[in-house]
């Protein structure tokens, strides 16, 4: 049985000399980061010993939020736990990593011999680029990132494909022809998700208006609720959200105001059953383990891995609200199959003088 310790960051500073030098200056500051390590001990099972020795896999994940958020961060943590279970890896994680600490924590893990590091969010891209060149024996993976290099890859669930389907459903449900997208930050993954939602909605009704809102914080429930109320006050009656610990605040506020909303990442229908129409479920846990398996086979490449609806175990729509009719589900399923079969693709285009993505549809 693996032994696991979860340390607050100050405790961790005294626990490991490898981090002491780079983090001691921050020890007197107010910091909520926490770290846990799990190591797989030696075993008398000869086959298991061979697997662990052969792979020598040490995996860490650096998270912007907490592993119990029932959303983005939790599914990332579950991914490295799956790698521990399936591949016998030694794993570690750090929660609530601020922008200022990203590069430092990545470098500390690399110095300690972790050979596979996941930075769980597109907001880590700059830190990965800053650090990766210094540690050629460590492979850095930006989850939701847009970076690639000799020892750098990005792992992305195709957010645009999932949000396109949700945009169609939202357009079928809205009465005001006004919908909204709310998230914490603008970067490539969130921008693509917004674009997919817009394209899906406008495929049903070109006159639908989509308003976007950015709270600046993935976990601040008060900010999320305030932003949601503002969007509803402006006329939006369908809200697509991508937040972490703050997601329930959006969904529950939508329910209170009797408008519809979408979950994100993990099936969130049960958070607000009257409001949530469905959820684009993104099985990042399986995707994270998939890349770890490639690493053990020495097949992991420095490129962007984009996994979409053609990986049905990784991206799919979750439970539907009872208000969603069978006819609506059938319409969405037809579009999903067209995306999988490349009858609908999303390609670079110019719109209003800006480079963006547009729908290219093959009519058979």
C-alpha positions in Angstrom: 0.0 0.0 0.0 1.5 3.4 -1.0 2.3 5.8 1.8 1.0 9.3 1.2 1.7 12.6 3.0 0.0 15.9 2.3 2.0 18.9 3.5 1.2 22.5 3.7 3.8 24.5 1.8 5.7 25.8 4.9 5.9 22.2 6.3 7.1 21.1 2.9 10.0 23.6 2.9 11.5 22.0 6.0 10.7 18.5 4.7 12.7 18.7 1.5 16.1 20.4 1.0 15.6 20.4 -2.8 12.8 23.0 -2.5 14.4 24.9 0.5 16.8 27.0 -1.5 14.3 28.3 -4.1 11.2 28.6 -1.8 12.6 29.7 1.5 12.4 33.4 0.6 8.6 32.9 0.2 8.2 31.0 3.4 7.3 34.1 5.4 4.7 35.1 2.9 1.0 34.2 2.9 0.7 31.2 0.6 -2.1 28.7 0.4 -0.2 26.2 -1.9 -0.2 22.6 -0.6 1.7 19.6 -1.8 1.4 15.9 -1.5 3.6 13.1 -2.6 2.8 9.4 -3.1 5.6 6.9 -3.6 5.2 3.3 -4.6 7.3 1.1 -2.3 9.2 -2.0 -3.4 7.1 -5.1 -3.7 7.8 -8.8 -3.5 5.8 -9.3 -6.7 8.5 -9.8 -9.4 6.4 -8.6 -12.3 5.5 -5.4 -10.5 9.1 -4.7 -9.6 10.1 -5.1 -13.2 7.4 -2.6 -14.4 8.4 0.1 -11.8 12.1 -0.3 -12.4 11.8 -0.4 -16.2 9.7 2.8 -16.4 11.2 4.7 -13.4 8.2 7.0 -13.8 8.0 10.0 -11.5 4.9 12.1 -12.3 3.8 15.4 -10.8 0.9 17.7 -11.5 0.8 21.4 -10.7 -2.7 22.6 -10.2 -4.3 26.1 -10.0 -7.1 25.0 -7.7 -8.0 22.3 -5.2 -8.3 18.6 -5.9 -11.8 18.4 -4.4 -13.4 21.0 -6.7 -15.4 18.3 -8.5 -14.3 19.9 -11.8 -11.0 20.8 -13.6 -8.5 20.2 -10.8 -10.0 17.1 -9.4 -10.0 15.3 -12.8 -6.4 16.3 -13.3 -5.5 14.8 -9.9 -7.4 11.7 -10.7 -5.3 11.4 -13.9 -2.0 11.1 -12.0 -3.7 8.8 -9.5 -4.7 6.5 -12.4 -1.1 6.6 -13.6 0.1 5.5 -10.2 -2.4 2.7 -10.2 -1.9 1.5 -13.8 1.9 2.2 -14.3 3.3 2.0 -10.8 4.4 5.6 -11.0 5.6 7.7 -8.0 3.3 10.7 -8.0 3.1 14.2 -6.4 0.9 17.2 -6.7 0.7 20.9 -5.7 -2.6 22.7 -5.3 -3.5 26.3 -5.6 -0.4 27.4 -7.5 -0.4 31.1 -8.2 1.0 32.6 -11.4 4.0 33.9 -9.6 5.0 30.5 -8.3 4.5 28.4 -11.5 8.0 28.4 -12.9 9.6 27.9 -9.6 7.6 24.8 -8.7 8.0 23.3 -12.1 11.8 23.7 -11.8 11.9 22.2 -8.3 10.1 19.1 -9.4 12.5 18.7 -12.4 15.5 19.1 -10.1 14.1 16.3 -7.9 14.1 13.9 -10.8 10.4 14.0 -11.8 10.5 13.0 -15.4 6.9 13.8 -16.4 5.3 17.1 -15.2 1.8 18.2 -16.0 1.0 21.9 -15.7 -2.8 21.8 -15.4 -4.1 24.8 -17.3 -3.3 27.0 -20.3 -2.2 29.7 -17.9 1.0 27.7 -17.3 2.3 28.0 -20.9 4.8 30.9 -20.2 6.2 29.1 -17.2 6.7 25.9 -19.1 8.6 27.8 -21.9 10.7 29.5 -19.2 11.7 26.3 -17.5 11.7 23.4 -20.0 15.0 24.2 -21.8 16.9 24.0 -18.5 15.7 20.4 -17.9 16.1 18.2 -21.0 15.5 15.0 -19.1 12.1 16.1 -17.9 9.0 16.1 -20.2 6.6 19.0 -19.6 3.0 18.7 -20.6 0.7 21.8 -20.6 -2.8 20.6 -20.1 -5.0 22.9 -22.3 -1.8 24.5 -23.5 -0.6 25.7 -26.8 3.1 25.0 -26.4 5.3 22.4 -28.0 9.0 21.6 -28.2 11.7 19.0 -27.8 10.6 18.1 -24.3 7.3 19.9 -24.3 3.8 18.8 -25.3 0.3 20.1 -24.9 -2.7 18.0 -24.0 -6.0 19.3 -25.1 -9.5 18.0 -25.1 -11.2 19.6 -28.1 -13.2 22.2 -26.2 -14.6 23.7 -29.4 -16.2 20.5 -30.5 -18.0 20.0 -27.2 -19.1 23.7 -26.9 -20.4 23.6 -30.5 -22.9 20.9 -29.6 -23.8 22.9 -26.5 -24.3 26.0 -28.6 -26.8 24.2 -30.7 -28.8 23.1 -27.6 -28.6 26.5 -26.1 -30.0 28.1 -29.3 -32.9 25.6 -29.2 -33.7 26.6 -25.6 -33.2 30.3 -25.4 -36.2 32.6 -25.5 -34.3 35.9 -25.4 -31.8 35.0 -28.2 -29.2 36.1 -25.7 -26.7 33.7 -24.3 -23.5 34.1 -22.3 -20.1 32.5 -21.7 -18.4 33.0 -18.3 -14.9 31.8 -17.4 -11.9 33.1 -15.4 -9.3 34.0 -18.1 -8.9 34.4 -21.8 -6.4 32.0 -23.4 -6.5 29.7 -26.4 -8.6 26.9 -24.8 -11.2 29.2 -23.4 -11.2 31.4 -26.5 -11.8 28.2 -28.6 -14.6 27.1 -26.3 -16.3 30.4 -26.6 -16.0 30.3 -30.4 -17.4 26.8 -30.6 -20.4 27.9 -28.4 -21.0 30.9 -30.7 -20.7 28.9 -33.9 -23.0 26.2 -32.7 -25.6 28.7 -31.6 -25.4 30.7 -34.9 -25.8 27.5 -36.9 -29.4 27.5 -35.5 -30.0 31.2 -35.4 -27.5 33.7 -36.8 -29.0 36.5 -34.9 -28.3 35.0 -31.4 -26.0 37.3 -29.3 -23.3 35.7 -27.2 -21.7 37.8 -24.4 -18.5 36.8 -22.7 -17.4 37.6 -19.1 -14.1 36.9 -17.3 -14.0 36.9 -13.5 -10.2 36.7 -13.2 -10.5 33.9 -10.6 -11.4 30.2 -11.2 -12.4 29.6 -7.6 -14.0 32.8 -6.3 -17.7 32.0 -5.9 -18.7 35.5 -5.0 -17.2 36.9 -8.2 -18.8 34.1 -10.2 -22.2 34.8 -8.8 -21.9 38.6 -9.3 -20.9 38.0 -13.0 -23.8 35.6 -13.5 -26.3 38.0 -12.1 -25.0 40.8 -14.3 -25.3 38.6 -17.4 -28.8 37.5 -16.5 -29.8 41.1 -15.9 -28.5 42.0 -19.4 -30.9 39.5 -20.9 -29.0 36.2 -21.1 -31.2 33.2 -20.4 -28.6 30.4 -21.2 -25.2 30.5 -19.6 -22.2 28.4 -20.5 -19.6 28.4 -17.8 -16.1 27.1 -17.4 -14.9 27.6 -13.8 -13.4 25.4 -11.1 -14.5 25.7 -7.5 -16.7 28.6 -8.5 -18.8 26.6 -11.0 -21.6 25.7 -8.6 -22.1 29.4 -7.9 -22.9 30.0 -11.5 -25.2 27.0 -11.9 -27.1 27.6 -8.6 -27.6 31.3 -9.5 -28.9 30.2 -12.9 -31.4 27.9 -11.1 -32.5 30.7 -8.7 -33.1 33.0 -11.6 -34.8 30.3 -13.6 -32.5 30.4 -16.6 -30.5 27.5 -18.2 -26.8 26.7 -17.9 -24.2 24.2 -18.9 -21.9 22.2 -16.7 -18.3 21.7 -17.6 -15.6 18.9 -17.4 -17.4 16.6 -15.0 -21.1 15.9 -15.2 -22.7 18.7 -13.1 -26.4 18.1 -13.7 -26.9 17.2 -10.0 -25.5 20.6 -8.8 -28.5 22.4 -10.3 -30.9 19.9 -11.9 -33.5 22.5 -12.9 -30.9 24.7 -14.7 -28.2 22.5 -16.2 -29.1 21.4 -19.7 -26.1 19.0 -20.1 -22.3 19.0 -19.6 -19.4 18.5 -22.0 -17.6 15.8 -20.1 -13.9 15.9 -20.5 -12.2 12.8 -19.2 -8.8 14.4 -18.6 -8.0 11.7 -16.1 -7.9 9.2 -19.0 -6.1 11.6 -21.3 -3.4 12.3 -18.7 -2.8 8.6 -18.2 -2.8 8.0 -22.0 0.1 10.4 -22.4 1.9 8.8 -19.5 1.5 5.4 -21.2 3.1 6.9 -24.4 6.0 8.2 -22.2 6.7 4.7 -20.9 6.8 3.4 -24.4 9.1 6.2 -25.4 6.4 7.4 -27.9 5.6 10.7 -26.3 6.3 13.5 -28.8 6.8 17.2 -28.5 3.6 18.3 -30.1 0.0 19.3 -29.4 -2.3 16.4 -28.7 -5.9 17.4 -29.4 -8.4 14.7 -28.6 -12.0 15.3 -29.6 -15.3 13.6 -30.2 -13.6 10.8 -32.1 -12.3 9.7 -28.7 -15.7 8.9 -27.3 -14.3 7.9 -23.9 -12.6 11.3 -23.5 -15.2 13.8 -24.8 -18.9 13.4 -24.7 -22.1 15.1 -23.5 -23.3 14.0 -20.0 -26.8 13.5 -18.6 -29.5 15.7 -20.2 -32.0 17.8 -18.4 -35.6 16.4 -18.7 -36.5 19.5 -20.7 -34.3 18.4 -23.6 -36.5 16.5 -26.0 -35.6 13.4 -27.9 -35.8 15.4 -31.1 -33.2 17.9 -29.8 -31.0 15.0 -28.7 -31.3 13.4 -32.2 -30.3 16.7 -33.8 -27.3 17.1 -31.6 -26.3 13.4 -32.2 -26.5 13.9 -36.0 -24.1 16.9 -35.7 -21.8 15.0 -33.4 -21.5 12.2 -36.0 -20.9 14.7 -38.8 -18.0 16.1 -36.7 -16.5 12.7 -36.1 -16.9 11.8 -39.8 -15.2 15.1 -40.8 -18.4 16.3 -42.6 -18.2 19.3 -40.2 -14.7 20.7 -39.6 -13.4 23.9 -38.0 -10.8 25.8 -40.0 -8.9 29.1 -39.8 -10.6 32.0 -41.4 -10.8 35.8 -41.4 -13.9 37.4 -39.8 -14.2 41.2 -39.2 -10.5 41.5 -39.9 -9.6 39.0 -37.3 -8.2 35.5 -37.6 -10.6 33.0 -36.0 -12.2 29.6 -36.7 -15.1 29.0 -38.9 -17.3 26.0 -39.8 -16.6 24.1 -43.0 -19.5 21.8 -43.8 -19.5 19.1 -46.5 -22.9 18.6 -48.0 -23.3 15.0 -49.1 
